[in-house]
Amino acid sequence: MRSDKYQIVLILLGVVATLMFAAFFYRELFPEYRIYQDKYVELEEFRSTYSGEPPPAFSPGVKQIVFEREDKGPPQIDRCISCHVAATLFSDKDRL
């Protein structure tokens, strides 16, 4: 009777581990930032049909800004621009 409980617990733990691995694998294949980047490319292509300007060059993937610290500590890394792609483009245009 005791070994049956251990087998059931081990089977349940195996199922939980498999589900966690599947969730991790899914999130790696379809990361959330890609939704926003794909939408940005789609909107830029739509905008270019009306403006006549070609859409800006864009390469998908994780984008990051590295801020070096004055005290020589570990750098701070900002990956917000992976999802907020247009924010950097508009801020660059405002500076011109």
N, CA, C and O of each residue as an XYZ file, in Angstrom:
384
protein
N       0.817     -1.186      0.000
C       0.000      0.000      0.000
C       0.868      1.258      0.000
O       0.556      2.242     -0.671
N       1.966      1.210      0.768
C       2.852      2.366      0.868
C       3.543      2.645     -0.472
O       3.704      3.805     -0.850
N       3.946      1.607     -1.182
C       4.622      1.803     -2.458
C       3.671      2.365     -3.511
O       4.111      3.053     -4.432
N       2.383      2.085     -3.390
C       1.413      2.648     -4.323
C       1.360      4.167     -4.187
O       1.257      4.870     -5.192
N       1.429      4.675     -2.975
C       1.398      6.121     -2.758
C       2.632      6.781     -3.372
O       2.531      7.839     -3.994
N       3.787      6.156     -3.195
C       5.017      6.704     -3.773
C       4.956      6.700     -5.300
O       5.399      7.655     -5.938
N       4.419      5.649     -5.883
C       4.305      5.593     -7.338
C       3.355      6.678     -7.852
O       3.629      7.308     -8.873
N       2.256      6.894     -7.159
C       1.303      7.924     -7.568
C       1.939      9.310     -7.458
O       1.771     10.150     -8.342
N       2.665      9.538     -6.370
C       3.336     10.828     -6.189
C       4.386     11.029     -7.276
O       4.490     12.121     -7.834
N       5.156     10.006     -7.580
C       6.168     10.123     -8.627
C       5.546     10.363     -9.996
O       6.076     11.143    -10.787
N       4.441      9.709    -10.281
C       3.756      9.935    -11.556
C       3.237     11.363    -11.631
O       3.382     12.015    -12.665
N       2.637     11.859    -10.559
C       2.139     13.228    -10.531
C       3.275     14.240    -10.686
O       3.136     15.225    -11.411
N       4.388     13.998    -10.011
C       5.533     14.886    -10.155
C       6.075     14.863    -11.590
O       6.487     15.899    -12.111
N       6.076     13.706    -12.219
C       6.505     13.611    -13.608
C       5.577     14.383    -14.537
O       6.038     15.038    -15.472
N       4.273     14.310    -14.286
C       3.303     15.054    -15.100
C       3.501     16.555    -14.908
O       3.487     17.313    -15.877
N       3.688     16.988    -13.652
C       3.899     18.408    -13.370
C       5.182     18.898    -14.036
O       5.195     19.976    -14.631
N       6.247     18.130    -13.944
C       7.512     18.525    -14.564
C       7.373     18.604    -16.084
O       7.930     19.505    -16.712
N       6.639     17.672    -16.672
C       6.423     17.694    -18.116
C       5.617     18.919    -18.532
O       5.933     19.549    -19.542
N       4.584     19.267    -17.773
C       3.782     20.454    -18.081
C       4.603     21.731    -17.941
O       4.469     22.655    -18.744
N       5.446     21.779    -16.926
C       6.293     22.961    -16.753
C       7.291     23.082    -17.906
O       7.535     24.186    -18.394
N       7.856     21.989    -18.336
C       8.779     22.006    -19.469
C       8.057     22.441    -20.737
O       8.597     23.216    -21.527
N       6.829     21.942    -20.935
C       6.056     22.318    -22.130
C       5.740     23.813    -22.119
O       5.813     24.466    -23.160
N       5.390     24.360    -20.956
C       5.104     25.796    -20.857
C       6.358     26.613    -21.150
O       6.289     27.622    -21.852
N       7.493     26.189    -20.624
C       8.756     26.876    -20.886
C       9.090     26.824    -22.372
O       9.474     27.838    -22.956
N       8.949     25.673    -22.977
C       9.256     25.496    -24.393
C       8.354     26.379    -25.251
O       8.828     26.994    -26.207
N       7.062     26.453    -24.927
C       6.113     27.283    -25.666
C       6.490     28.758    -25.562
O       6.449     29.482    -26.557
N       6.858     29.203    -24.360
C       7.217     30.611    -24.174
C       8.517     30.968    -24.884
O       8.707     32.119    -25.278
N       9.397     30.021    -25.050
C      10.629     30.275    -25.792
C      10.372     30.318    -27.303
O      11.009     31.090    -28.019
N       9.459     29.504    -27.777
C       9.143     29.506    -29.201
C       8.331     30.731    -29.603
O       8.524     31.271    -30.693
N       7.430     31.172    -28.739
C       6.544     32.288    -29.037
C       6.654     33.345    -27.934
O       5.736     33.492    -27.126
N       7.775     34.085    -27.894
C       7.943     35.079    -26.829
C       6.962     36.242    -27.001
O       6.541     36.556    -28.114
N       6.613     36.865    -25.893
C       5.602     37.920    -25.896
C       6.041     39.140    -26.703
O       5.216     39.783    -27.351
N       7.331     39.461    -26.669
C       7.774     40.659    -27.384
C       7.568     40.538    -28.892
O       7.437     41.553    -29.576
N       7.538     39.319    -29.419
C       7.344     39.141    -30.861
C       5.964     39.614    -31.312
O       5.811     40.076    -32.443
N       4.965     39.506    -30.446
C       3.624     39.990    -30.777
C       3.686     41.477    -31.079
O       3.143     41.939    -32.083
N       4.351     42.223    -30.207
C       4.435     43.671    -30.365
C       5.313     44.056    -31.553
O       5.003     45.003    -32.276
N       6.388     43.336    -31.751
C       7.261     43.648    -32.878
C       6.578     43.342    -34.206
O       6.716     44.109    -35.159
N       5.846     42.237    -34.285
C       5.126     41.913    -35.513
C       4.046     42.952    -35.805
O       3.837     43.339    -36.955
N       3.361     43.397    -34.749
C       2.336     44.425    -34.918
C       2.964     45.741    -35.378
O       2.391     46.442    -36.212
N       4.122     46.075    -34.845
C       4.822     47.293    -35.257
C       5.171     47.234    -36.744
O       4.943     48.203    -37.468
N       5.715     46.125    -37.203
C       6.079     45.977    -38.615
C       4.826     46.090    -39.483
O       4.843     46.730    -40.535
N       3.751     45.468    -39.034
C       2.494     45.530    -39.776
C       1.977     46.973    -39.871
O       1.536     47.403    -40.937
N       2.029     47.703    -38.786
C       1.571     49.094    -38.790
C       2.474     49.984    -39.650
O       1.983     50.874    -40.346
N       3.767     49.753    -39.607
C       4.674     50.541    -40.436
C       4.457     50.271    -41.927
O       4.543     51.188    -42.744
N       4.179     49.026    -42.277
C       3.884     48.715    -43.677
C       2.586     49.380    -44.104
O       2.484     49.873    -45.228
N       1.592     49.401    -43.223
C       0.325     50.075    -43.520
C       0.549     51.580    -43.672
O       0.016     52.200    -44.591
N       1.334     52.160    -42.774
C       1.621     53.596    -42.834
C       2.337     53.949    -44.132
O       2.074     54.998    -44.721
N       3.231     53.088    -44.575
C       3.998     53.387    -45.788
C       3.124     53.396    -47.033
O       3.466     54.059    -48.012
N       2.001     52.677    -47.024
C       1.104     52.710    -48.178
C       0.453     54.080    -48.324
O       0.112     54.483    -49.436
N       0.276     54.803    -47.218
C      -0.334     56.126    -47.266
C       0.695     57.245    -47.405
O       0.443     58.238    -48.087
N       1.832     57.093    -46.773
C       2.830     58.166    -46.796
C       3.741     58.101    -48.017
O       4.333     59.111    -48.399
N       3.860     56.950    -48.623
C       4.757     56.792    -49.760
C       6.200     56.580    -49.344
O       7.049     56.324    -50.197
N       6.500     56.680    -48.061
C       7.850     56.431    -47.550
C       8.014     54.945    -47.283
O       7.063     54.292    -46.852
N       9.183     54.402    -47.525
C       9.381     52.985    -47.196
C       9.403     52.798    -45.679
O       9.822     53.691    -44.944
N       8.954     51.641    -45.222
C       9.014     51.401    -43.772
C      10.460     51.365    -43.297
O      11.337     50.941    -44.050
N      10.731     51.797    -42.074
C      12.107     51.777    -41.578
C      12.632     50.346    -41.455
O      11.874     49.404    -41.222
N      13.927     50.212    -41.615
C      14.553     48.891    -41.472
C      14.380     48.420    -40.031
O      14.564     49.191    -39.089
N      14.029     47.169    -39.874
C      13.795     46.623    -38.540
C      14.187     45.166    -38.522
O      13.807     44.403    -39.411
N      14.943     44.776    -37.518
C      15.291     43.364    -37.334
C      14.677     42.891    -36.020
O      14.942     43.475    -34.969
N      13.863     41.843    -36.068
C      13.209     41.366    -34.853
C      14.197     40.714    -33.900
O      15.268     40.260    -34.301
N      13.821     40.679    -32.652
C      14.645     40.040    -31.632
C      14.655     40.860    -30.364
O      14.004     41.901    -30.279
N      15.391     40.390    -29.384
C      15.498     41.094    -28.119
C      16.362     42.326    -28.323
O      17.477     42.242    -28.839
N      15.839     43.460    -27.916
C      16.570     44.727    -28.000
C      16.925     45.136    -26.574
O      16.140     44.930    -25.649
N      18.088     45.706    -26.405
C      18.466     46.135    -25.061
C      19.418     47.314    -25.119
O      20.148     47.512    -26.089
N      19.383     48.088    -24.047
C      20.296     49.208    -23.861
C      21.099     48.897    -22.598
O      20.528     48.555    -21.563
N      22.410     49.016    -22.687
C      23.282     48.751    -21.543
C      23.774     50.086    -20.989
O      24.399     50.872    -21.701
N      23.487     50.329    -19.718
C      23.929     51.539    -19.042
C      25.109     51.194    -18.136
O      24.948     50.492    -17.138
N      26.280     51.687    -18.483
C      27.456     51.468    -17.647
C      27.349     52.367    -16.413
O      26.917     53.516    -16.503
N      27.742     51.833    -15.283
C      27.647     52.590    -14.028
C      28.952     53.316    -13.747
O      30.035     52.828    -14.072
N      28.832     54.491    -13.138
C      30.019     55.286    -12.820
C      30.861     54.633    -11.727
O      32.080     54.805    -11.699
N      30.221     53.884    -10.826
C      30.958     53.261     -9.730
C      31.568     51.912    -10.125
O      32.006     51.151     -9.262
N      31.594     51.618    -11.427
C      32.194     50.396    -11.975
C      31.493     49.125    -11.503
O      32.079     48.043    -11.531
N      30.239     49.257    -11.070
C      29.452     48.090    -10.687
C      28.914     47.398    -11.930
O      29.229     47.790    -13.054
N      28.114     46.384    -11.726
C      27.546     45.693    -12.893
C      26.629     46.637    -13.670
O      25.891     47.416    -13.067
N      26.669     46.575    -14.986
C      25.847     47.491    -15.781
C      24.358     47.194    -15.620
O      23.961     46.063    -15.340
N      23.551     48.225    -15.802
C      22.103     48.053    -15.808
C      21.672     47.804    -17.248
O      22.164     48.445    -18.176
N      20.761     46.880    -17.417
C      20.304     46.522    -18.756
C      18.812     46.785    -18.840
O      18.038     46.324    -18.001
N      18.417     47.535    -19.866
C      17.017     47.875    -20.095
C      16.560     47.170    -21.365
O      17.080     47.430    -22.450
N      15.585     46.278    -21.224
C      15.061     45.553    -22.385
C      13.642     45.990    -22.733
O      12.939     45.291    -23.463
N      13.221     47.136    -22.218
C      11.871     47.630    -22.486
C      11.644     47.888    -23.965
O      10.517     47.787    -24.449
N      12.702     48.220    -24.683
C      12.530     48.545    -26.095
C      12.269     47.304    -26.947
O      12.009     47.432    -28.143
N      12.330     46.120    -26.367
C      11.952     44.924    -27.120
C      10.469     44.958    -27.463
O      10.071     44.558    -28.556
N       9.645     45.440    -26.520
C       8.205     45.545    -26.759
C       7.815     46.935    -27.245
O       6.926     47.070    -28.085
N       8.467     47.957    -26.729
C       8.133     49.346    -27.066
C       9.048     49.830    -28.186
O       9.822     50.770    -28.005
N       8.953     49.189    -29.328
C       9.851     49.444    -30.446
C       9.690     50.866    -30.965
O      10.686     51.542    -31.224
N       8.470     51.326    -31.119
C       8.224     52.640    -31.709
C       8.659     53.772    -30.784
O       8.887     54.884    -31.260
N       8.780     53.535    -29.506
C       9.161     54.598    -28.573
C      10.538     55.154    -28.899
O      10.738     56.366    -28.825
N      11.477     54.318    -29.252
C      12.816     54.817    -29.572
C      12.832     55.505    -30.922
O      13.579     56.464    -31.115
N      12.029     55.037    -31.858
C      12.007     55.658    -33.175
C      11.406     57.061    -33.106
O      11.922     57.988    -33.730
N      10.322     57.217    -32.354
C       9.711     58.531    -32.246
C      10.601     59.482    -31.475
O      10.677     60.664    -31.812
N      11.272     58.995    -30.454
C      12.151     59.890    -29.695
C      13.349     60.313    -30.550
O      13.837     61.434    -30.402
N      13.834     59.441    -31.442
C      14.938     59.812    -32.335
C      14.479     60.860    -33.354
O      15.240     61.768    -33.686
N      13.258     60.746    -33.847
C      12.745     61.721    -34.807
C      12.542     63.090    -34.153
O      12.755     64.120    -34.792
N      12.135     63.103    -32.889
C      11.918     64.372    -32.187
C      13.212     65.127    -31.988
O      13.202     66.355    -31.899
N      14.323     64.423    -31.915
C      15.613     65.083    -31.686
C      16.150     65.745    -32.959
O      16.992     66.640    -32.883
N      15.671     65.314    -34.117
C      16.198     65.858    -35.379
C      15.794     67.281    -35.605
O      16.160     67.873    -36.620
